[in-house]
Amino acid sequence: MKRLVLFSTVAFLIVAGFMPVLVMLIKSITVDNHINFIHYQSLLSSTRQWVLLKQSLTLAALTTLVATAVGMPAGILLGKSDLPFRRLFTFLFTIPLLLPPYITAVSWHDLAGREGLLKSFFGLNAQAASLWLFGLPGCVIVLSTTFMPIVMLLTITYIKTLNPHLEEAAKLVTPWSVVLRKITVPMILPGIFLASLLVFILTLGEFSVPMFFRYDVFAVESFSQFSAFYNYSAGTASAIPLALITLVFLVVEKIFFDKKIYQLRPSPGHSLTIGLGYYRWPFFALISLLWLLTIGLPVVALVFKSASLSSCWQAITVSFDSLIRSVLYAALGSSILVILGYFTGYLIHTKALSIWQTVDSVTIFLLVLPGTVIGIGLAGMWNRPETNFIYTSAAIIILGYVAQYTALTSRITVATLMQIPPSMEEAAQAAGAKWLKRQTAIIAPLARRGLITGWLTGYIFCLKDTGITMMVYPPGHDTLPVRTLTLMANGPAEITAALCVIMIFATLIPFSALGYMLKK
């Protein structure tokens, strides 16, 4: 039974995630069922494609640089010092990561656009700011704000893995500034590189923000060719470079950083706290100003734009059905994710099958793979007469959720199972309990806190998903993020702002529940 369940889990993950990408790759090198590299010849010979590659890499590199430069110091300050309200700041800085990135773009537009808050409320000439916002600078600001929490949260996490005795010994002879520079930062550097790598890959696959700010990159080209022009071949040719770059970076991470990151384990004692002394309130003012300028003011501008009752009512009217679908699809998707994530995490944790490392790598690859690439793969695999009943139903959206987000629930399961003594299952096995009985009666109940956390995490990510859903949703199955993104192009700015505010509240409610669970 054990091997049957685990092999069935692996098979489902292959069908949901790996096979669509494989089908997309095969279709990109075939014409009329014969091998033909004409799509790649066109790709390599096109000047536009090289421009897109340059602009994609430039955006990803600048975003990674800014997010790391801000996120690492913020993580050290919030995770290791006695800064007032540091937990509150951690929550506030994490909010953009939980939202579809285009919401942050809309909020910045409502702040610094031609008719934004800076002009309407303060009477400032926003012409120059608006021109500067549309293009590379605006994309870097929004995406670095969105993905900076990844660096910040991983910095906080890895700081807690350090052996406090090393810092204590160094603290006897040198001040904290030197301890951080010589001991703390070098020891967590592999984790920082991992965080920066994630930011780079996620930025590379983001299409909604560059599309909003009219900055052409591969992700936008792939989305446009597939969704706007219905050109599967061109869309696939633009998606393959994203998949290849993602694969290359994951291989680099596996070779150079995987073992070093794996060695970072919870420390045997409490992490040392940096006493800021007289600098507590200046640092408090600095971190408050950073949040206000990057997140606070744009959100205020968004709320101000949507403040009229008529705009809110119209937004609710046009989005109510999409909101209900979003909640239902996210709930169903997260329920399937937590089941698959449990068995996948159990497989990885116990190394029950010899392919456990491959399974782990594939789920991580699918997590960081651009949603547009997975969406194109799903369309290529399921858009055929014999499987049309799946492609024209909500099942195609749920398959996309499973493909991309299983790594989240599986990693949470692994972390949870590490805290359960193996003797619990061994004792039940010695008493004659079958494997499935041991899982349902002993291991799963002991891991229920991690399972609930995994469900809420999966729910949040399914709720905010835009890339996959936008590529594959059938008529009448659009979700709230898709409805909002669609109305951004031709709907009134006030309605768009109100829809974004609704999405913020829809996301913060489950996130608050997740925060409550983690405190218990």
Secondary structure as the mmCIF struct_conf table of DSSP 4:
data_model
#
loop_
_struct_conf.conf_type_id
_struct_conf.id
_struct_conf.beg_label_comp_id
_struct_conf.beg_label_asym_id
_struct_conf.beg_label_seq_id
_struct_conf.end_label_comp_id
_struct_conf.end_label_asym_id
_struct_conf.end_label_seq_id
HELX_RH_AL_P HELX_RH_AL_P1 LYS A 2 LEU A 13
HELX_RH_PI_P HELX_RH_PI_P1 ILE A 14 PHE A 18
HELX_RH_AL_P HELX_RH_AL_P2 MET A 19 SER A 28
TURN_TY1_P TURN_TY1_P1 ILE A 29 ILE A 29
STRN STRN1 THR A 30 VAL A 31
TURN_TY1_P TURN_TY1_P2 ASP A 32 ASN A 33
STRN STRN2 HIS A 34 ILE A 35
HELX_RH_AL_P HELX_RH_AL_P3 ILE A 38 SER A 45
HELX_RH_AL_P HELX_RH_AL_P4 THR A 47 LYS A 80
STRN STRN3 SER A 81 SER A 81
TURN_TY1_P TURN_TY1_P3 PRO A 84 PHE A 85
HELX_RH_AL_P HELX_RH_AL_P5 ARG A 86 LEU A 98
BEND BEND1 LEU A 99 LEU A 99
HELX_RH_AL_P HELX_RH_AL_P6 PRO A 101 ALA A 112
BEND BEND2 GLY A 113 GLY A 113
TURN_TY1_P TURN_TY1_P4 ARG A 114 GLU A 115
BEND BEND3 GLY A 116 GLY A 116
HELX_RH_AL_P HELX_RH_AL_P7 LEU A 117 SER A 120
TURN_TY1_P TURN_TY1_P5 PHE A 121 PHE A 122
HELX_RH_AL_P HELX_RH_AL_P8 GLN A 127 LEU A 133
BEND BEND4 PHE A 134 GLY A 135
HELX_RH_AL_P HELX_RH_AL_P9 LEU A 136 ILE A 159
TURN_TY1_P TURN_TY1_P6 LYS A 160 THR A 161
BEND BEND5 LEU A 162 LEU A 162
HELX_RH_AL_P HELX_RH_AL_P10 PRO A 164 LYS A 171
TURN_TY1_P TURN_TY1_P7 LEU A 172 VAL A 173
BEND BEND6 THR A 174 THR A 174
HELX_RH_AL_P HELX_RH_AL_P11 TRP A 176 VAL A 179
HELX_RH_PI_P HELX_RH_PI_P2 LEU A 180 THR A 184
HELX_RH_AL_P HELX_RH_AL_P12 VAL A 185 GLY A 205
HELX_RH_AL_P HELX_RH_AL_P13 SER A 208 PHE A 212
TURN_TY1_P TURN_TY1_P8 PHE A 213 ARG A 214
HELX_RH_AL_P HELX_RH_AL_P14 PHE A 218 PHE A 223
HELX_RH_PI_P HELX_RH_PI_P3 SER A 224 ALA A 228
BEND BEND7 PHE A 229 PHE A 229
HELX_RH_AL_P HELX_RH_AL_P15 TYR A 232 PHE A 256
TURN_TY1_P TURN_TY1_P9 PHE A 257 PHE A 257
HELX_RH_AL_P HELX_RH_AL_P16 ASP A 258 TYR A 262
TURN_TY1_P TURN_TY1_P10 GLN A 263 GLN A 263
BEND BEND8 PRO A 268 GLY A 269
HELX_LH_PP_P HELX_LH_PP_P1 HIS A 270 LEU A 272
STRN STRN4 ILE A 274 ILE A 274
HELX_RH_3T_P HELX_RH_3T_P1 GLY A 277 TYR A 279
HELX_RH_AL_P HELX_RH_AL_P17 ARG A 280 TRP A 291
HELX_RH_PI_P HELX_RH_PI_P4 LEU A 292 GLY A 296
HELX_RH_AL_P HELX_RH_AL_P18 LEU A 297 LYS A 305
TURN_TY1_P TURN_TY1_P11 SER A 306 SER A 306
BEND BEND9 SER A 308 SER A 308
HELX_RH_AL_P HELX_RH_AL_P19 LEU A 309 THR A 350
TURN_TY1_P TURN_TY1_P12 LYS A 351 LYS A 351
BEND BEND10 LEU A 353 LEU A 353
TURN_TY1_P TURN_TY1_P13 SER A 354 ILE A 355
HELX_RH_AL_P HELX_RH_AL_P20 TRP A 356 VAL A 368
BEND BEND11 LEU A 369 LEU A 369
HELX_RH_AL_P HELX_RH_AL_P21 GLY A 371 TRP A 382
BEND BEND12 ARG A 384 ARG A 384
HELX_RH_3T_P HELX_RH_3T_P2 PRO A 385 THR A 387
HELX_RH_AL_P HELX_RH_AL_P22 ASN A 388 TYR A 391
TURN_TY1_P TURN_TY1_P14 THR A 392 THR A 392
BEND BEND13 SER A 393 SER A 393
TURN_TY1_P TURN_TY1_P15 ALA A 394 ALA A 394
HELX_RH_AL_P HELX_RH_AL_P23 ALA A 395 LEU A 417
TURN_TY1_P TURN_TY1_P16 MET A 418 GLN A 419
BEND BEND14 ILE A 420 ILE A 420
HELX_RH_AL_P HELX_RH_AL_P24 PRO A 422 ALA A 430
TURN_TY1_P TURN_TY1_P17 ALA A 431 GLY A 432
HELX_RH_AL_P HELX_RH_AL_P25 TRP A 435 ARG A 438
HELX_RH_PI_P HELX_RH_PI_P5 GLN A 439 ILE A 443
HELX_RH_AL_P HELX_RH_AL_P26 ALA A 444 LEU A 446
TURN_TY1_P TURN_TY1_P18 ALA A 447 ALA A 447
HELX_RH_AL_P HELX_RH_AL_P27 ARG A 448 LYS A 464
HELX_RH_AL_P HELX_RH_AL_P28 GLY A 467 VAL A 472
HELX_LH_PP_P HELX_LH_PP_P2 TYR A 473 PRO A 474
TURN_TY1_P TURN_TY1_P19 PRO A 475 GLY A 476
HELX_RH_AL_P HELX_RH_AL_P29 LEU A 480 ASN A 490
BEND BEND15 GLY A 491 GLY A 491
HELX_RH_AL_P HELX_RH_AL_P30 ALA A 493 LYS A 519
#
